[in-house]
Amino acid sequence: MKIASNLLKENKIEKKDFMRMFNCRLSDLPADFSSFIAKIDTRYKEAGKRRTSEYMLDVLKKINSTQIARTKEENLEVFEKGWKENFEAIKRKGITSDNLKPAYFRLGKFLRFNNRLIISGNLNLEYDLFTLARRLILHKYLSSFTTVYEIGCGSCQNLFMLSELYPQKNLFGLDWSTTSVEIADYIASSLERNIKGELFDMLNPPMEKPIKRGSAIITIHSLEQIGTEHGKLLSFLLKSRPGLVVHYEPILEFYDENNLLDYLAIIYSKKRNYLDGYFTSLRNLQEQNKIKIIEA
């Protein structure tokens, strides 16, 4: 007798998956990467039809919500409030990665992975993988630079991680939020780290004050807030002549319009006015021999 079962095969996200996704060799990984990933529950199953429908319905409801779009002023107000919560947390409980975690990372069972929807018992899996990805990126691309600027440093979780990995680096946190600047300076004074916060508006960067030539610049989940208005920032970056720029952002040009999950993400991103057309602008600059795209 055959017994029907709806149990799906369990898989696990492993070190080899990161090496594939980030196009890197074993030597590109931080020395402690194996021990870090071993502490995380990365088990997952494919979502299946019923749960995929549940997920897509939720996304469609968000897309049709009247509150999905925000103005620049509303964005600044929301982020200022969020970073103040992080600031109060580190002053009360101490400077830790958990206390610097942005509130927009919420617990959830769904995750898009390998062009499919997966489901995990680890409701914090998205943030756990994000933490591993950042450690990989910071190590792979920034280890050789003595000076690093983060544009849109937010809660300063990335600067804190970078200062833990490389205490001798000179780090600058640039953000339009005054609270972000205060957090950067608080971490610097409390832990004696080489971190300095500076006010910086990505939509209107100070062209008369570019960053130090030959240094590295990184953005992580910050450019998504500027939509199609990235021309001035690109001009600023070109004028600054950094040694390397690393963007870890949602890039619409990388989505596949023939994949349903990707197509939903495209619609959602456009409704939220997330970063749009940026990579196309970078390719145009490369054709003009003004920049070189090392990896994308």
Disulfide bonds with the S-S distance in Angstrom:
none
